Amino acid sequence: MTSAKLTRRSLIATTGAALTTVGSGLLVPARAQGLAPTSTMRGGANNYRPGAPIVDRIGGGGFWMTGTVRRAGDGAPLEGQRIQIWAHTTEGHERDPQSHGATLTDANGEFRLEMPQIVPAFGQPHGHLAYDDPEFETVFLRPIMPSASDTSLSAHFVLQPA
């Protein structure tokens, strides 16, 4: 049996070869299967109105609803996806038609819609968002704001093809 002598030179050569192999993708460590789709949140569909119009702003504004839309698996941003937004605000209840509107994502999968200040309903300041087009599975979100005085709220969708 022969024994390999570990020298500084052999250690550097072995480490370099291992890094080259990992960097080339020939050796892939175990990892997650990609970005998991977003699950619908309980209460997210409350007062949902199918087909809310695409708008530049809901009401008088002053509050920003923002977020991103990405594809499950590879996480690619999704452009042109319709996101519906509604909430209980200083200008109306979440069941009122004027409290609903939709917007489209940009090339980076980002959306942004101005609306009136969200106020607490059932003790919690929260918004509602929906992805409801047939290309991907429907998702309803109901994110809660940390404080009723916040002037923005973000929500993020990871969509699974239908």
C-alpha positions as CSV (number, residue, x, y, z in Angstrom):
1,M,0.0,0.0,0.0
2,T,1.3,3.4,-0.9
3,S,0.8,6.4,1.2
4,A,0.2,9.9,-0.3
5,K,2.3,12.6,1.2
6,L,0.3,15.7,2.0
7,T,2.3,18.8,1.1
8,R,1.4,22.4,0.7
9,R,1.6,22.0,-3.1
10,S,-0.6,18.9,-3.2
11,L,-3.2,20.6,-0.9
12,I,-3.3,23.7,-3.1
13,A,-3.7,21.6,-6.3
14,T,-6.4,19.4,-4.8
15,T,-8.3,22.4,-3.4
16,G,-8.0,24.2,-6.8
17,A,-9.3,21.1,-8.7
18,A,-12.3,20.8,-6.3
19,L,-13.2,24.5,-6.6
20,T,-13.0,24.2,-10.4
21,T,-15.3,21.2,-10.4
22,V,-17.8,22.9,-8.1
23,G,-17.7,26.2,-10.1
24,S,-18.2,24.4,-13.4
25,G,-21.4,22.8,-12.1
26,L,-20.1,19.2,-12.4
27,L,-20.5,18.7,-8.8
28,V,-23.9,20.0,-7.5
29,P,-24.6,19.9,-3.7
30,A,-28.0,18.9,-2.5
31,R,-30.3,21.8,-2.3
32,A,-34.0,22.8,-2.5
33,Q,-35.9,22.1,-5.7
34,G,-36.5,25.8,-6.3
35,L,-38.8,28.5,-5.2
36,A,-42.0,27.1,-3.7
37,P,-45.4,28.6,-4.8
38,T,-47.2,31.0,-2.5
39,S,-50.2,29.5,-0.6
40,T,-53.5,31.3,-0.3
41,M,-53.9,33.0,3.1
42,R,-56.9,32.3,5.2
43,G,-59.4,35.2,4.8
44,G,-57.6,36.5,1.7
45,A,-60.6,36.1,-0.6
46,N,-63.0,38.0,1.8
47,N,-65.0,40.6,-0.2
48,Y,-63.2,39.6,-3.5
49,R,-64.8,41.1,-6.6
50,P,-63.9,39.2,-9.8
51,G,-62.8,41.4,-12.7
52,A,-62.0,44.6,-10.7
53,P,-60.8,47.2,-13.3
54,I,-57.1,48.1,-13.9
55,V,-56.7,51.6,-12.4
56,D,-53.9,54.2,-12.0
57,R,-55.0,54.7,-8.4
58,I,-57.7,53.7,-5.9
59,G,-59.5,56.8,-4.5
60,G,-57.5,59.7,-3.3
61,G,-54.3,57.8,-2.6
62,G,-51.7,58.4,0.1
63,F,-50.9,54.7,0.8
64,W,-48.8,52.4,-1.3
65,M,-49.4,48.7,-1.9
66,T,-46.3,47.2,-3.5
67,G,-44.9,43.8,-4.2
68,T,-43.4,41.3,-6.7
69,V,-44.7,38.4,-8.8
70,R,-42.3,35.5,-9.6
71,R,-42.6,32.1,-11.1
72,A,-42.4,29.1,-8.9
73,G,-39.3,26.9,-9.4
74,D,-36.8,29.3,-11.1
75,G,-38.1,32.5,-9.5
76,A,-38.2,34.4,-12.8
77,P,-40.0,37.8,-12.6
78,L,-43.4,37.7,-14.3
79,E,-44.3,40.8,-16.4
80,G,-47.8,41.8,-17.3
81,Q,-49.5,39.9,-14.4
82,R,-52.8,41.3,-13.1
83,I,-52.9,41.8,-9.3
84,Q,-56.2,42.9,-7.7
85,I,-56.0,45.0,-4.5
86,W,-58.7,46.0,-2.0
87,A,-58.9,47.0,1.6
88,H,-60.8,48.8,4.3
89,T,-59.6,52.4,4.0
90,T,-60.4,55.9,5.1
91,E,-62.6,56.2,2.0
92,G,-64.6,52.9,2.1
93,H,-65.0,49.4,3.3
94,E,-63.4,46.4,1.6
95,R,-66.7,45.3,0.3
96,D,-67.3,48.6,-1.6
97,P,-66.6,48.6,-5.3
98,Q,-64.6,51.9,-5.0
99,S,-62.2,50.1,-2.6
100,H,-61.1,47.7,-5.4
101,G,-58.7,48.0,-8.2
102,A,-56.1,46.1,-10.2
103,T,-52.6,46.8,-11.6
104,L,-50.1,45.0,-13.8
105,T,-46.6,44.0,-13.0
106,D,-43.6,45.6,-14.9
107,A,-40.7,43.9,-16.6
108,N,-39.1,43.2,-13.2
109,G,-42.3,41.5,-11.9
110,E,-43.0,44.5,-9.6
111,F,-46.3,46.2,-8.9
112,R,-47.2,49.4,-7.2
113,L,-50.6,50.9,-6.6
114,E,-51.6,54.0,-4.6
115,M,-54.8,53.9,-2.6
116,P,-56.3,55.5,0.5
117,Q,-54.8,54.8,3.9
118,I,-55.7,51.4,5.2
119,V,-57.5,51.4,8.6
120,P,-58.1,48.5,10.9
121,A,-61.0,46.1,10.2
122,F,-61.7,43.4,12.8
123,G,-58.9,44.9,14.9
124,Q,-56.2,44.5,12.3
125,P,-55.0,46.9,9.6
126,H,-54.6,44.6,6.5
127,G,-54.9,44.5,2.8
128,H,-56.2,42.0,0.3
129,L,-54.5,41.0,-2.9
130,A,-55.3,38.4,-5.5
131,Y,-53.8,36.9,-8.6
132,D,-56.8,35.5,-10.5
133,D,-55.9,35.0,-14.2
134,P,-56.0,31.5,-15.7
135,E,-52.3,31.3,-16.7
136,F,-51.3,30.5,-13.1
137,E,-53.1,29.1,-10.0
138,T,-55.2,31.6,-8.1
139,V,-53.7,33.0,-4.9
140,F,-55.3,35.3,-2.3
141,L,-53.2,37.2,0.2
142,R,-54.2,39.0,3.4
143,P,-51.0,40.6,4.8
144,I,-51.3,42.4,8.1
145,M,-49.6,45.8,8.7
146,P,-47.3,46.1,11.8
147,S,-48.9,49.4,12.6
148,A,-52.1,51.2,11.5
149,S,-49.9,54.3,10.9
150,D,-47.8,52.6,8.2
151,T,-48.2,54.2,4.8
152,S,-47.2,51.2,2.7
153,L,-47.6,47.4,2.6
154,S,-45.7,44.9,0.5
155,A,-46.9,41.5,-0.6
156,H,-45.1,38.9,-2.8
157,F,-46.5,36.2,-5.0
158,V,-44.7,33.1,-6.3
159,L,-47.1,31.6,-8.9
160,Q,-47.5,28.0,-10.0
161,P,-48.5,27.5,-13.6
162,A,-52.1,26.3,-13.8
